[in-house]
Every structure is written in structure tokens, then in C-alpha cells.
């Protein structure tokens, strides 16, 4: 369990982001309502809301108005959720369970799940581009530009492409690290950097936060790899041991369990050190970085 102050902040974030998503994606009484229903099903199925939390915690360093930061946090959760919906499809990981519930394509159907993912991605960029997110069009453009890169072929999608080939290729540590920097790290890094963009941070501040995000992104993935080996489907809310069954190389297969744990701990300490220039204001980012490798789901 996270420390009390972090647990409270995570709970408050989840409630606020849920309310913002509910406001941004209502359920219309029109013919296309089924895709909205599927979008909402995937969004409200649960989850830690880690990435929105990072957006809000980094934005707080620069006293960004909470309504602005919440819009960006919601956009982040839309893209993360779209990636999970598509990741679970039969053409990808073919999963039946996500966050302890039937995956979107099982609850609805494959075509509806694909459309729901498409619509979530499009809605995220619509939210970022709207003037309510920030009055300065240059800031909105920078959010859109950097988010598109983090989510696309040079980021998450590129990492997923590499991962799809992993069962047929033997990757070394450098290749696995690059895969996960793209697949997982790019969006986590952007979540932290987004607060800096909204906050008109200096180049040094923005660089430090982006690097912090990339390092905790790797640590997060190592923790996931450990849970895939040591966890169970009931506590994880999804299938486990899938990488091993597919013959994929992971941080565990390359480093071993203790080596992976040590690497994750080192990544977190390096990441935390990058927050020194923010002083005590960055306490929530420090707390979440350490919690990432202690979690059990």
C-alpha cells in the first residue's frame, strides 16, 4: 500500500479525473451511442490513473490552474485506455480480462472496440487543442506535437511493433530497454513533461522532468515484469505469465529476479535525484516513484 499522503493524493486524482472524463465523454441518445458506451466502459473499468496523477503532480510544481491540468490528465488517460483496448484485441495480445473485467472487445465486439479506441485517441487530441486547455495556442500546439510523438510510431506504437516481434527475435538488454522506453516510457515521460509545458517551465526544468519520467517508466515496466512472474491473475486483474508463455525476453529473463529488482531500485533513485531542483514541492513525484516498484498490482 502507498503511504497515507500518496494514497490520499491518488484517490483524489482518480475521483477528479473520473469526473472530468464523465463530463468530456457523455452518453448521447443518438445512433452512435454504442461507441460512446464502449469508450466509457473502457475508461471507467478502474485502473491506478498513474499517468494522470503524474500530469497533475508535475503541473502543481508550476501552480498550473487545476482545470487546465485536469483536461490534459484526462487526455492522457484517453490515449492510455485506447492503447489498452487495442492491445487486448485478438490481433494483438488476445486478452479476455482487463482490470478484473471482460476486455472491451469481449464486452462488446471487436469492431466496436476498434472504433472505441480510435475515438478515444481522437478525443484526446481534440481536448488538448481546445482553448479551454490553455489560452495560449503555442502551448496547446506544443502539447499536441509532443503527445503525438510520444503516442505514435516514434513512441508507444513503435514500441508495440517491436514487442509484437519479440517472440520471434532474441533481444539483448539494450534492445529490451529501447522497446520499453518506447512502449511504456514515452507516455509516462510525457505525462510528467506535460505539466512542465503547461507551467512554462525552463528548459532545464522540463528536461529534468522528462528524464525523471523515462526512468520511472522503465522502473514501472520492470515492476510489471516481476508481477507477471510472481503475481496472480486475481490480484493483477489480467492474465499473468503471458510473456514467458510467448517466449519473449524481458528484464527478468535477462537480469534475473534480483538483478531486475536492483535495476528498478537504481532507476528510481536516479529519477528522484533529478527532482532536487524542485525542492520539497516535488514530494508527490518522489513518493510515486518509490511506490511504483513496491506495488503489488
C-alpha positions as CSV (number, residue, x, y, z in Angstrom):
1,X,0.0,0.0,0.0
2,X,1.2,3.6,-0.7
3,X,2.0,5.9,2.2
4,X,-1.1,7.8,3.5
5,X,-0.3,11.1,1.8
6,X,0.3,9.4,-1.5
7,X,-2.8,7.1,-1.1
8,X,-4.9,10.2,-0.5
9,X,-3.5,12.0,-3.5
10,X,-4.0,9.0,-5.7
11,X,-7.6,8.7,-4.6
12,X,-8.3,12.4,-5.1
13,X,-6.8,12.2,-8.6
14,X,-8.9,9.2,-9.6
15,X,-12.1,10.9,-8.4
16,X,-11.2,14.2,-10.2
17,X,-10.1,12.5,-13.4
18,X,-13.2,10.3,-13.4
19,X,-15.4,13.4,-13.1
20,X,-13.6,15.1,-15.9
21,X,-13.8,12.1,-18.2
22,X,-17.5,11.8,-17.4
23,X,-18.0,15.4,-18.4
24,X,-15.9,15.2,-21.6
25,X,-17.5,11.9,-22.9
26,X,-21.2,11.9,-22.1
27,X,-23.5,9.2,-23.4
28,X,-25.7,10.6,-26.2
29,X,-29.2,9.5,-27.1
30,X,-28.2,9.1,-30.7
31,X,-27.4,6.3,-33.2
32,X,-23.7,6.3,-32.4
33,X,-24.3,5.9,-28.6
34,X,-22.8,2.4,-28.7
35,X,-19.3,3.6,-29.4
36,X,-19.6,6.1,-26.5
37,X,-20.8,3.3,-24.3
38,X,-17.7,1.3,-25.2
39,X,-15.4,4.3,-24.6
40,X,-16.9,4.8,-21.2
41,X,-16.8,1.1,-20.4
42,X,-13.1,1.0,-21.1
43,X,-12.4,4.3,-19.3
44,X,-14.3,3.6,-16.2
45,X,-13.2,0.0,-15.7
46,X,-10.8,1.0,-13.0
47,X,-7.0,1.4,-13.0
48,X,-4.5,3.3,-11.0
49,X,-4.7,6.5,-13.0
50,X,-0.9,6.8,-12.7
51,X,-0.3,8.8,-15.8
52,X,-3.0,11.5,-15.0
53,X,-1.5,11.6,-11.5
54,X,1.9,12.4,-13.0
55,X,0.4,15.2,-15.1
56,X,-1.3,16.8,-12.1
57,X,1.7,16.4,-9.8
58,X,4.1,17.9,-12.3
59,X,1.6,20.7,-13.1
60,X,1.4,21.5,-9.4
61,X,5.1,22.3,-9.4
62,X,4.3,25.4,-11.5
63,X,0.9,26.3,-10.0
64,X,-0.9,25.4,-13.2
65,X,-4.7,26.0,-12.7
66,X,-6.2,22.7,-11.8
67,X,-9.0,22.7,-14.5
68,X,-6.3,23.1,-17.2
69,X,-4.2,20.3,-15.8
70,X,-7.2,18.1,-15.4
71,X,-8.0,18.4,-19.1
72,X,-4.5,17.3,-20.0
73,X,-4.7,14.5,-17.5
74,X,-8.0,13.3,-19.0
75,X,-6.5,13.4,-22.5
76,X,-3.6,11.3,-21.2
77,X,-6.0,8.7,-19.8
78,X,-7.9,8.6,-23.0
79,X,-4.8,7.6,-25.0
80,X,-3.6,5.2,-22.4
81,X,-7.0,3.5,-22.4
82,X,-7.2,3.4,-26.2
83,X,-3.9,1.6,-26.2
84,X,-5.1,-1.0,-23.8
85,X,-8.3,-1.6,-25.8
86,X,-6.3,-2.2,-28.9
87,X,-3.6,-4.1,-27.1
88,X,-6.2,-6.6,-25.9
89,X,-7.6,-7.3,-29.3
90,X,-7.2,-10.8,-30.8
91,X,-4.8,-9.4,-33.5
92,X,-2.5,-8.2,-30.7
93,X,-2.4,-9.8,-27.2
94,X,-5.8,-11.5,-27.4
95,X,-6.7,-10.9,-23.8
96,X,-10.1,-11.7,-22.2
97,X,-9.5,-9.8,-18.9
98,X,-8.5,-6.2,-18.2
99,X,-8.7,-4.6,-14.7
100,X,-10.6,-7.6,-13.5
101,X,-13.4,-7.2,-16.1
102,X,-14.0,-8.5,-19.6
103,X,-11.9,-6.7,-22.1
104,X,-13.7,-4.2,-24.4
105,X,-13.9,-6.5,-27.4
106,X,-15.3,-9.3,-25.2
107,X,-17.9,-7.0,-23.6
108,X,-19.0,-5.5,-26.9
109,X,-17.3,-6.9,-30.1
110,X,-14.1,-6.4,-32.0
111,X,-15.3,-3.8,-34.4
112,X,-16.8,-1.7,-31.6
113,X,-13.7,-2.0,-29.6
114,X,-11.5,-0.8,-32.5
115,X,-13.8,2.2,-33.0
116,X,-13.9,3.0,-29.3
117,X,-10.1,3.1,-29.3
118,X,-10.0,5.2,-32.4
119,X,-12.5,7.6,-30.9
120,X,-10.6,7.9,-27.6
121,X,-7.4,8.8,-29.4
122,X,-9.1,11.4,-31.5
123,X,-10.9,12.9,-28.5
124,X,-7.7,13.3,-26.6
125,X,-6.2,15.5,-29.2
126,X,-9.4,17.5,-29.5
127,X,-9.3,18.2,-25.8
128,X,-5.6,19.3,-26.0
129,X,-6.4,21.6,-29.0
130,X,-9.3,23.4,-27.4
131,X,-8.8,26.8,-25.9
132,X,-10.2,25.7,-22.5
133,X,-6.9,23.7,-22.0
134,X,-4.7,26.8,-22.2
135,X,-5.3,30.3,-23.5
136,X,-2.0,30.3,-25.5
137,X,-2.2,28.5,-28.8
138,X,1.5,27.9,-28.8
139,X,1.2,25.9,-25.6
140,X,-1.6,23.9,-27.0
141,X,0.4,23.2,-30.1
142,X,3.4,22.0,-28.1
143,X,1.2,19.7,-26.1
144,X,-0.3,18.2,-29.3
145,X,3.1,17.9,-31.0
146,X,4.9,16.2,-28.2
147,X,1.9,14.0,-27.3
148,X,1.6,12.8,-30.9
149,X,5.3,11.9,-30.9
150,X,5.1,10.0,-27.6
151,X,2.0,8.1,-28.7
152,X,2.9,7.4,-32.3
153,X,5.5,5.4,-34.3
154,X,8.4,7.1,-32.5
155,X,6.9,6.2,-29.2
156,X,4.2,3.9,-27.8
157,X,3.1,2.5,-31.2
158,X,6.7,1.9,-32.3
159,X,7.4,0.0,-29.0
160,X,4.3,-2.1,-29.5
161,X,5.5,-3.0,-33.0
162,X,8.9,-4.1,-31.6
163,X,7.1,-6.1,-28.9
164,X,4.9,-7.9,-31.4
165,X,8.1,-9.3,-33.0
166,X,9.7,-10.2,-29.6
167,X,8.5,-13.8,-29.7
168,X,10.5,-14.5,-32.9
169,X,13.6,-12.4,-32.1
170,X,16.2,-12.7,-29.3
171,X,16.6,-9.2,-27.8
172,X,19.5,-8.2,-25.6
173,X,19.3,-5.7,-22.6
174,X,19.8,-2.6,-24.8
175,X,17.1,-3.7,-27.2
176,X,14.6,-4.6,-24.4
177,X,15.4,-1.2,-22.8
178,X,14.7,0.6,-26.0
179,X,11.5,-1.3,-26.6
180,X,10.2,-0.4,-23.1
181,X,11.3,3.2,-23.4
182,X,9.1,3.5,-26.4
183,X,6.2,1.2,-25.4
184,X,5.8,2.3,-21.8
185,X,8.3,5.0,-21.0
186,X,7.3,7.5,-23.8
187,X,3.8,8.2,-22.4
188,X,4.9,8.2,-18.8
189,X,7.7,10.6,-19.6
190,X,5.2,12.8,-21.5
191,X,2.8,12.8,-18.6
192,X,5.4,14.4,-16.4
193,X,6.7,16.7,-19.1
194,X,3.1,17.9,-19.9
195,X,2.9,19.7,-16.5
196,X,6.2,21.5,-17.4
197,X,4.8,22.6,-20.8
198,X,1.6,23.9,-19.1
199,X,3.7,25.6,-16.5
200,X,6.0,27.4,-18.9
201,X,9.0,25.6,-17.3
202,X,12.6,26.5,-18.1
203,X,14.4,24.1,-20.5
204,X,16.4,22.7,-17.5
205,X,13.2,22.0,-15.5
206,X,11.4,20.4,-18.5
207,X,14.4,18.2,-19.3
208,X,14.7,17.0,-15.7
209,X,11.1,16.1,-15.5
210,X,11.1,14.3,-18.9
211,X,14.2,12.3,-17.8
212,X,12.5,11.5,-14.5
213,X,9.5,10.2,-16.4
214,X,11.6,8.0,-18.6
215,X,13.4,6.4,-15.7
216,X,10.3,5.7,-13.7
217,X,8.7,4.4,-16.8
218,X,11.5,1.7,-17.1
219,X,11.2,1.0,-13.4
220,X,7.4,0.6,-13.8
221,X,7.9,-1.9,-16.6
222,X,10.4,-3.9,-14.6
223,X,7.9,-4.0,-11.7
224,X,5.3,-5.2,-14.2
225,X,7.7,-7.9,-15.4
226,X,8.2,-9.0,-11.8
227,X,4.5,-9.1,-11.2
228,X,4.0,-11.1,-14.4
229,X,6.3,-13.8,-12.8
230,X,5.3,-13.5,-9.2
231,X,1.7,-12.2,-9.2
232,X,-1.6,-13.9,-9.8
233,X,-4.4,-13.0,-12.2
234,X,-6.9,-12.3,-9.3
235,X,-4.7,-9.5,-7.8
236,X,-3.5,-8.2,-11.2
237,X,-6.9,-8.1,-12.8
238,X,-5.4,-9.6,-16.0
239,X,-3.7,-12.7,-17.3
240,X,-0.1,-13.3,-16.0
241,X,2.9,-15.2,-17.3
242,X,2.0,-14.3,-20.9
243,X,5.5,-13.1,-21.8
244,X,7.0,-16.4,-20.6
245,X,4.4,-18.4,-22.5
246,X,5.2,-16.4,-25.6
247,X,8.9,-17.0,-25.2
248,X,9.6,-13.2,-25.0
249,X,12.7,-11.8,-23.5
250,X,12.1,-9.5,-20.6
251,X,14.1,-7.7,-17.9
252,X,13.6,-10.8,-15.8
253,X,14.9,-13.3,-18.3
254,X,18.0,-11.2,-18.9
255,X,18.7,-9.8,-15.4
256,X,17.1,-12.4,-13.2
257,X,14.7,-11.5,-10.5
258,X,17.2,-10.0,-8.1
259,X,19.0,-8.2,-10.8
260,X,15.8,-6.7,-12.1
261,X,14.8,-5.6,-8.7
262,X,18.2,-3.9,-8.2
263,X,18.0,-2.2,-11.6
264,X,14.5,-0.9,-10.8
265,X,15.6,0.5,-7.5
266,X,18.6,2.2,-9.1
267,X,16.4,3.7,-11.8
268,X,14.1,5.2,-9.1
269,X,16.9,6.7,-7.1
270,X,18.4,8.3,-10.2
271,X,14.9,9.6,-11.1
272,X,14.4,11.0,-7.6
273,X,17.7,12.8,-7.7
274,X,16.6,14.7,-10.8
275,X,13.9,16.4,-8.7
276,X,16.4,18.1,-6.5
277,X,16.0,21.5,-8.3
278,X,12.3,21.5,-7.3
279,X,12.9,21.0,-3.6
280,X,10.2,19.8,-1.3
281,X,7.5,20.8,-3.8
282,X,8.2,17.5,-5.7
283,X,7.3,15.3,-2.7
284,X,4.4,13.6,-4.6
285,X,6.6,12.7,-7.5
286,X,9.2,11.3,-5.2
287,X,6.5,9.3,-3.4
288,X,5.0,7.8,-6.6
289,X,8.5,6.9,-8.0
290,X,9.2,4.8,-4.9
291,X,5.7,3.3,-4.8
292,X,6.0,2.2,-8.5
293,X,8.4,-0.6,-7.6
294,X,6.7,-1.6,-4.3
295,X,3.2,-2.1,-5.7
296,X,1.5,-5.5,-5.9
297,X,-0.8,-4.9,-8.8
